[in-house]
Amino acid sequence: MKITIFGAGYVGLVTAACFSEMGNNVVCVDINEDKISLLKQSVLPIYEPGLADMVTRNLGAGRLNFVSDIEFAVGHGDVQFIAVGTPPLEDGSADLQHVLNVARSIAHHMVEPKLVVSKSTVPVGTCEQISNTIASVLDSMKKNLSFYVASNPEFLKEGAAVDDFMRPDRVIIGADEEFSAQTLRRIYSPFLRNHDRLIFMSIKSAELTKYAANAMLATRISFMNELSHFAESVGADIEAIRIGIGSDKRIGLNFLYAGCGYGGSCFPKDVRALINSATQAGRDLKILRAVQDVNERQKSILIDKVVSIFGEDLVGLHFCVWGLAFKPNTDDLREAPSEIIIRSLLGHGATVSAYDPVAKENAVAIYRDDKGVQICETNTEAANGADAILIVTEWKEFRSPDFDILESSVRKKIIFDGRNLYDTKFMRSKGWLYHSIGRNI
């Protein structure tokens, strides 16, 4: 099938690569000509395991093409996927200007019927706006063309997006007529040969399902972070509690980890957007407001622990930060707890050496003007001469470091672990002053 993807960002790239991997003829279009030029050379703007190899393979096979020519892109695809960004506005609502600009471009250039599919994360009612926008442009140009609009939200985890797309646990399709539903069934059938995971619903239900899913996951995280404070106060172990409640099949273990808060491009933005959408509909989502508040406070939990040991004045002290990306297997620093932590350390007068296995380039761009921050090549280099280590991202290489080598590198044997990577008894036996989350035992 001929497919066009608008947007060569995270969702658009993964979608384009995976559709082409299944034999479809895919054009991915973006107005950023520099990005398109690099993508044609298999140089990706993001890090995602397995994606670069897939892009290279399908470029070579001629099934995947990157262009900045919108007219060509619209002419190519029988199905036009919109996968552009919806960044937050000041009030927390989703900025739909890019989505609606794509709708206008499709209408302006289309010369035959099209199925337009929203894959961007958008508030309820956006597909209706897309439809109205296309109809208005067609009418103004006196084009008598039929078109269809559907919703197909993405559920991709950064760091596992390719696997999520190729082996989905569900594919949500919001379609209000049979043609759209059957066309999308045909596109996704190759991904679902073992088990049909297609879930059909109305367009508005599909739009809300995406926000609801991210809001639920964010709620689980904030619930555990809130509970961790109580556990720490009374001498309980939040890790034991996690296993105890997660063993209940109704609850499960996923997204029950206490830590130093969630970040990234989805959870913070989508929780805010859902709260805003509900407010516009006359509803106050009080639970989600609490989820948001707990998460913002949690991003400072490690700083609170540092200050409790060293005091407010950190002048002359040097801290090592392990992990900058908001989660492992990505270079995404958007709304990552690491930035709040580093800025706070600097604000208290300390200096910082930081390390991340993948996010170094992005970190250098953020901290290039901060003389108190050094971005290091290895975790041991970052730890050298540190008064304490702060663990912010749970990269695998941090799970079992050589503590003997580490001991010889640091000035003080102190670790503030924002991801609960180590056994508290083991750390005490090795002589470390070890502060974790919700485990004051």
ABEGO torsion letter per residue (X at the ends): XBBBBBEABAAAAAAAAAAAAAGBBBBBBBABAAAAAAAAAGBBABBBBGAAAAAAAAAAAGABBBBABAAAAAAABABBBBABBBBBBAAGBBBAAAAAAAAAAAAAABABBBBBBBABBBBBGAAAAAAAAAAAAAAAAGBBBBBBBBBBBBBBBBGAAAAAAABBABBBBBBABAAAAAAAAAAAAAAAAABBABBBBBAAAAAAAAAAAAAAAAAAAAAAAAAAAAAAAAGBBAAAAAAAAAABAAAEABGABBBAEBBEAAAAAAAAAAAAAAAAAGBBBAAAAAAAAAAAAAAAAAAAAAAAAAEABABGBBBBBBEABABBGBABABGBAAAAAAAAAAAAGBBBBBBBAAAAAAAAAAAAABAABBBBABAAAAABGBABBBBABBBAAAABBBAAAAAAABABBBBBBAAGABBAAAAAAAGBBBBBBGBBX
